[in-house]
């Protein structure tokens, strides 16, 4: 019989209520006071009748990023079964993610299911598509920055640190030194297709996806050390008929799809947000300059899709 593992869950709302704990877990669970820096709360309207019946409230709280703020709450000490019951209790507006408490310890917390909606300071890392190549206006990242900063210019920031040609391994190596002075609360990783490319001479032997899990794991650790939320954007569709031998690299739709699946699987297994960017440009070759890089209109389509996923 497998022994249940202990879990720590930071609660800032109804899960601290002993009545709710008894309804969910069959008992009041051990708790200890805790706080979460860099966050504030805002009200969230609840419509699920079973959740309202359990909590007695139709308005709960959700977290929002705020530099200099702190949320007081409690850490609940849960078993595997307890954590599964808490997952079932939380409505679809929440997802469970790792946070770094003011004490320096990490814990689970239920946060906004739309990963960019509560963000204040976003750092973007990735390759040439995130950089905005082939768009003099700066690509989808520039559109995101303009909309985000316009929401609250006094406190909202976007830093685009994408580098054309980079791979996830290189992003993982370069990012830790770049985050400190930017005080990020969200690390947006635009995982492009460079990791799916093959050099023609290595096509039969090289597995360009073998390092993905290590790179993502490293970036997750880096993000958590800054109490930032890692958000992974998947690759966009590519027009294989036009990519050809691109600087000695060969890009194929099959390998781009394999990268997409690898990213989705890792994110789902590690409770990390995944934003699928494949569909907006799929089978729309006119929105690419060379089969790989979107046109300015292609970038606008990507931003529209990203905004819909995030608001």
C-alpha positions as a printed Julia matrix, in Angstrom:
311×3 Matrix{Float64}:
   0.0    0.0     0.0
   1.42   3.39   -1.0
   1.93   5.77    1.9
   0.24   9.16    1.55
   2.67  12.06    1.14
   2.48  15.27    3.16
   1.64  18.49    1.31
   1.63  22.13    2.33
  -1.06  24.41    0.9
  -1.2   28.16    1.47
  -4.77  29.31    2.02
  -5.93  32.92    2.12
  -9.65  32.21    1.98
 -12.35  29.71    2.8
 -10.08  26.68    3.21
  -8.98  28.12    6.57
 -12.54  27.69    7.86
 -12.85  24.59   10.09
 -16.41  24.05    8.84
 -15.11  23.9     5.24
 -12.21  21.65    6.28
 -14.56  19.23    8.02
 -16.83  19.12    4.98
 -13.92  18.44    2.62
 -11.45  16.42    4.69
 -13.64  14.93    7.43
 -11.73  16.84   10.12
  -9.97  20.09   10.9
  -6.44  19.84    9.5
  -3.19  21.1    11.09
  -2.49  24.71   10.14
   0.16  27.32   10.82
   0.2   31.06   10.15
   1.95  32.16    6.96
   2.13  35.05    4.53
   2.76  35.5     0.82
   4.7   38.56   -0.31
   4.21  40.33   -3.62
   0.48  39.64   -3.72
  -2.84  41.18   -2.84
  -6.37  39.76   -3.15
  -9.47  40.66   -5.1
 -13.02  39.27   -4.86
 -14.19  36.48   -7.16
 -17.88  35.76   -7.74
 -18.72  32.06   -7.28
 -21.62  30.44   -9.11
 -21.08  26.73   -8.33
 -23.94  25.76   -5.94
 -21.96  22.99   -4.22
 -19.05  25.33   -3.44
 -21.43  28.0    -2.15
 -23.17  25.4     0.01
 -19.86  24.25    1.51
 -18.4   27.69    2.18
 -21.62  29.61    2.82
 -20.28  32.38    0.57
 -20.85  33.33   -3.06
 -17.81  35.61   -3.16
 -14.34  34.15   -2.56
 -10.89  35.71   -2.95
  -8.26  35.28   -5.64
  -4.65  36.44   -5.76
  -3.28  39.34   -7.75
   0.33  40.46   -8.02
   1.29  43.68   -6.26
   4.83  44.8    -5.53
   5.28  45.6    -1.83
   2.01  43.98   -0.73
   1.59  40.86    1.41
  -1.29  38.45    1.96
  -1.79  36.94    5.4
  -3.06  33.39    5.52
  -2.27  29.93    6.77
  -0.46  26.82    5.62
  -2.61  23.7     5.68
  -0.84  20.36    6.15
  -2.6   17.87    3.89
  -2.41  14.28    2.7
  -2.7   13.17   -0.92
  -6.41  12.55   -0.34
  -6.9   15.95    1.26
  -5.18  17.7    -1.64
  -7.37  15.87   -4.16
 -10.46  16.95   -2.19
  -9.25  20.56   -2.19
  -8.68  20.38   -5.96
 -12.25  19.16   -6.45
 -13.61  21.96   -4.24
 -11.92  24.8    -6.13
 -13.86  26.1    -9.16
 -12.39  26.37  -12.66
 -11.34  29.97  -12.02
  -8.48  28.59   -9.92
  -5.49  26.34  -10.62
  -2.99  24.93   -8.15
   0.53  26.3    -8.54
   3.73  26.58   -6.47
   4.42  29.81   -4.58
   7.27  30.96   -2.38
   6.09  32.04    1.07
   7.56  34.96    2.98
   9.33  32.4     5.18
  11.27  31.14    2.15
   9.38  27.84    2.04
   7.44  26.77   -1.04
   3.83  25.62   -0.9
   0.87  25.02   -3.16
  -1.69  27.79   -3.59
  -4.82  28.22   -5.69
  -4.26  31.1    -8.1
  -6.05  32.68  -11.06
  -6.5   30.16  -13.87
  -5.72  32.87  -16.44
  -1.96  33.16  -15.83
  -1.32  36.66  -17.22
  -4.45  38.3   -15.79
  -3.05  38.79  -12.24
   0.46  39.67  -13.45
   2.18  42.98  -12.76
   5.78  42.58  -13.98
   6.26  40.16  -16.88
   9.62  38.96  -18.24
   9.52  37.33  -21.7
  12.25  34.9   -22.74
  12.42  32.98  -26.0
  13.68  33.12  -29.57
  13.23  35.23  -32.71
   9.42  35.01  -32.86
   9.14  36.35  -29.3
  11.81  38.93  -30.18
   9.53  40.18  -32.96
  11.59  39.36  -36.01
   9.96  40.38  -39.31
   7.68  42.86  -37.57
   8.99  46.45  -37.29
   6.45  47.03  -34.51
   8.05  44.41  -32.26
   5.75  41.43  -32.75
   3.2   39.91  -30.41
   5.38  40.73  -27.39
   5.21  44.45  -28.15
   1.42  44.26  -28.5
   1.25  42.46  -25.14
   3.48  45.09  -23.53
   1.4   47.99  -24.86
  -1.87  46.51  -23.62
  -0.45  45.43  -20.26
   1.26  48.7   -19.44
  -1.79  50.71  -20.56
  -3.81  48.89  -17.89
  -1.8   50.56  -15.12
   1.24  52.44  -16.34
   2.42  53.27  -12.83
   3.05  49.68  -11.82
   2.82  47.32  -14.83
   5.96  46.4   -16.75
   6.96  44.01  -19.56
  10.6   43.16  -20.27
  11.27  41.34  -23.56
  14.57  39.46  -23.19
  14.07  37.11  -26.17
  17.14  36.4   -28.32
  16.84  35.22  -31.96
  18.16  31.72  -32.53
  18.2   30.69  -28.9
  17.19  27.25  -27.59
  15.58  26.26  -24.29
  18.95  25.11  -22.97
  20.43  28.53  -23.69
  17.4   30.29  -22.21
  17.77  28.2   -19.05
  21.43  29.16  -18.77
  20.98  32.88  -19.51
  17.81  33.71  -17.6
  18.84  33.48  -13.91
  21.27  36.41  -14.16
  18.69  38.59  -15.92
  15.74  38.4   -13.54
  16.97  40.05  -10.34
  16.9   43.74  -11.31
  13.57  43.36  -13.14
  11.67  42.04  -10.09
   9.45  39.72  -12.17
   6.27  38.11  -10.9
   5.68  36.23  -14.17
   8.22  34.48  -16.4
   6.7   33.99  -19.85
   8.7   31.39  -21.76
   8.0   31.49  -25.5
   9.2   28.0   -26.4
   9.85  28.36  -30.12
  10.72  25.75  -32.69
  14.51  25.95  -32.55
  14.48  22.97  -30.18
  12.67  20.9   -32.8
  15.14  21.66  -35.6
  17.63  19.12  -36.94
  20.9   19.71  -38.66
  20.69  17.78  -41.89
  23.79  15.71  -41.14
  22.37  14.68  -37.74
  18.82  13.91  -38.79
  18.98  10.17  -38.19
  20.73  10.25  -34.82
  19.98  13.51  -33.02
  17.01  13.81  -30.68
  16.45  17.52  -30.26
  13.77  16.99  -27.59
  15.79  14.99  -25.05
  16.79  18.06  -23.03
  13.35  19.68  -22.77
  12.4   18.37  -19.32
  15.73  19.43  -17.81
  15.49  22.91  -19.32
  11.92  23.42  -18.17
  12.73  22.11  -14.71
  15.63  24.53  -14.41
  13.45  27.46  -15.49
  10.72  26.43  -13.03
  13.26  26.5   -10.19
  14.55  29.88  -11.37
  11.04  31.35  -11.54
  10.07  30.05   -8.1
  13.24  31.48   -6.55
  11.89  34.92   -7.55
   8.34  33.97   -6.52
   7.46  34.32  -10.2
   4.93  32.2   -12.06
   6.32  30.22  -14.99
   4.06  30.34  -18.05
   5.05  28.3   -21.11
   3.89  29.33  -24.59
   3.98  26.53  -27.12
   5.3   26.78  -30.69
   3.32  28.26  -33.56
   2.44  26.35  -36.72
   5.03  26.44  -39.49
   4.76  26.17  -43.26
   7.12  23.26  -43.9
   6.97  23.74  -47.68
   8.81  27.07  -47.38
  11.34  26.47  -44.61
  13.73  24.3   -46.61
  17.33  24.14  -45.41
  17.34  27.15  -43.1
  20.97  27.96  -42.2
  21.73  24.25  -42.11
  18.65  23.47  -40.0
  15.61  21.52  -41.07
  12.23  22.41  -39.57
   9.31  20.01  -40.0
   5.71  20.14  -38.86
   6.01  16.66  -37.36
   8.89  17.64  -35.09
   7.23  20.94  -34.14
   4.16  18.95  -33.13
   6.37  16.59  -31.12
   7.82  19.6   -29.3
   4.31  20.89  -28.64
   3.24  17.55  -27.16
   6.4   17.35  -25.03
   5.78  20.81  -23.6
   2.1   20.1   -22.92
   2.89  16.82  -21.16
   5.61  18.34  -18.98
   3.47  21.31  -17.98
   0.47  19.15  -17.13
   2.62  16.82  -15.02
   4.34  19.66  -13.15
   1.4   22.05  -12.56
   2.82  24.73  -14.85
   0.69  26.91  -17.13
   0.75  26.05  -20.83
  -0.6   28.41  -23.49
  -1.14  26.68  -26.83
  -0.19  28.95  -29.73
  -0.47  26.41  -32.57
  -3.98  27.08  -33.86
  -4.07  30.85  -34.63
  -1.74  30.54  -37.65
  -2.35  26.91  -38.59
  -2.79  26.42  -42.34
  -2.47  30.18  -42.92
   0.83  30.39  -44.85
   0.08  33.95  -45.95
   0.73  35.08  -42.36
   4.41  34.01  -42.58
   7.31  35.75  -44.28
   9.43  32.61  -44.75
   7.41  29.71  -43.36
   8.8   30.26  -39.85
   8.45  33.92  -38.88
   5.02  35.56  -38.78
   4.25  38.73  -40.71
   3.1   41.8   -38.76
  -0.5   40.61  -39.22
   0.55  37.15  -38.05
   1.95  38.69  -34.89
  -1.3   40.57  -34.35
  -3.18  37.28  -34.66
  -0.89  35.7   -32.08
  -1.48  38.58  -29.69
  -5.26  38.39  -30.13
  -5.13  34.7   -29.3
  -2.85  35.27  -26.3
  -5.12  38.02  -25.0
  -8.13  35.7   -25.23
  -6.28  33.05  -23.21
  -5.23  35.55  -20.58
  -8.24  37.73  -19.87
